[in-house]
Amino acid sequence: DAFILKYIDTVSHLEALLLLWNSRPKVWHLEEMGRRIFLSNDATRRILQDLVRIGFAAAAPDAPDCFTLDKATPERFPMIEAVDDVYRRELVRITMLIHAKTPSSVLAFARAFRFTKD
């Protein structure tokens, strides 16, 4: 639950992360990912950029609008695997946990004021 509360803003974020996880080392074009998670290209781009920002996805350096699981943080892999397992068994509970969080519009506004090393 702590992982979800800390890193996952929406069910779509979780679905995108788990799709990257379960298909690794596949590189996904954002259009293909959007079709799989039923989102527009713009919404999918924002989600993938969020996952890049928090270190779960990586943009493919040689292919625009393509993303893959970030291999630079293997210490997170056991947690992603555990979340994948729990999500399969407790879909309703996990989605309710995500929906009970602060609305994503409020989170997006707050994120605008975060300082990053970039």
N, C-alpha and C positions, 0 to 999 in steps of 0.2 A: 504494500500500500504506500509506503514511504516513497518508493521509486515513482509511482504514478503521481503522487501529490507533488513531488519535486520537479519532475521532468515533462510530464504529459499534460498538454493543455486541452486536447480534444480527443475524441475517439478516432478521428481521422489521423491525428498524429501517431497514435498507438498503432493503428492499422498500417500506416506507411512504414513505421519502424519495424514492425513484425514482418512485413513483406520483404523489406531489405534483409532482415535477419534470416528468414526462411529460404531465401533465394540466393544467399551469398555464394559466390562472389559476383553474381550478376550485376551488370550496370544497367540501370533503368533510365529510359528517357522519361521526362516528366509527363508527356502525353500518355505513354503506356501506363505509367503509375496512376495517373488520373483516371484512366478507364477502369483500372482494377479497384480503385477505392471510391469510384463514383463521384469525382470532383472535377471542376473546371481546371483548365491549365493554370490559371492565375492562382486559384486556391491551392492546387497541388504544389506550385512553385513556392508559395509562402510556407507551406508545411515542410517541404524539403529544406528550404533555407533555414527554418527554425531548427530542424534536426541537425543541420550542418553547424549552426551557431552553438548548439549545446554539445556538439561532439559525437553525435550518433551516426551521422551521415557525412559523406564526403562528395564534393563535386568532382566529376571526372575531368582531369586537366586537359585532355585532348578532345573532349566532346561536349559542346555547349548543351546546357539543359539536361545533362545526364548525371546520375547520382548512384552511389553505392554505399554499402555499410562502411563506416569509418573503421579501418583496421588498426588505426593508431592507438586505440584505447581497448586493448584486449582484456584489461582488468574489469571492464563492464560486461563482458560477454556472459559470465555466469548469471548476472542479474537479468539481462535481456532474456536468456534462456528460461529462467524461472518465471519471469513475467509472461512469456509466451505460454508456458505450461499452465499457469494459473488462469490466464485469459481464456484458454480453451475449456477449462473446467468450470470457471465462474464468470462467464461472459456478462451476465446481468449485473452481478455485484460490482465488477470492475467498471462497466459502463456507468452505473449509478454513482460510483465513486468519482469518476471523471466529471459527470454532469453536476455533481454537488460542489465542485470547486468554484472559485471565483469566475464569473463570466469572462470568456476569451477577449472580449472588447476591452475590459478593464485591464486584463493582463497585457494586451498589446500596448495600451497607453502607458502602463508602468514600464514595459520593456523599452520604450522610447527613451527613457531616462537612465537606463543602465549604461555604465561605462565598461567598455571592453578594451582589450589591448590593441585592437585594430584601430 
